């Protein structure tokens, strides 16, 4: 009976950890996405200013 409780507790902790990692992963994805949008905007800005100059 004790073993079953341990397994259940371990599974609960595992799920909690998994949720935390998924949360961090989502935050990371959003950060990367926002960063790449800024980067693309920067590239587009540079590209447009070069076209204007030439």
N, C-alpha and C positions, 0 to 999 in steps of 0.2 A: 504493500500500500504506500509506503514511504517513497519507493522508487517511482511510482506513478505520479505522485505529487511533485517530485523533483523534475520529472520529465515535463510535466505541465508548466511548472515554474520556468524551466529553461526555455520552453517554447514561447511563453509569454514574453520573456526577456528578449528572445530572438526577434519576435514580431515588433517589439518596441524599438529595438536597435534598427531593424529594417526600415521602419517608418521614419526614424530619425535620418537615416542615410538617404532615403527617398526625398525627404524634405530638403536636405542639404544639396542633393543632386538637382532638384528643381530650382533652388536659389542660384546654384552655379550656372545652370542652363540659362536662366533669365539674365544673369550678369554677363555671360558670354554673348548672348543675343543682343543685349543693349550695347555692349562694347563694339560688336561687329557693325551694328547700325551706325554708331558714331564714326567708326573707321571708314565705312563706305561713304558716309556723308562727307567726311574729310577728303577722301579720294575724289569724290564727285566735285567738291568745292575746288580742289586744286586743278582738276581737269577742266572745269568750266573757266577758271581764271586764266589758264594757259590758252584756251581757245580764244578768249577775249583779247589777250595780248597779241596773239599772232595774226 
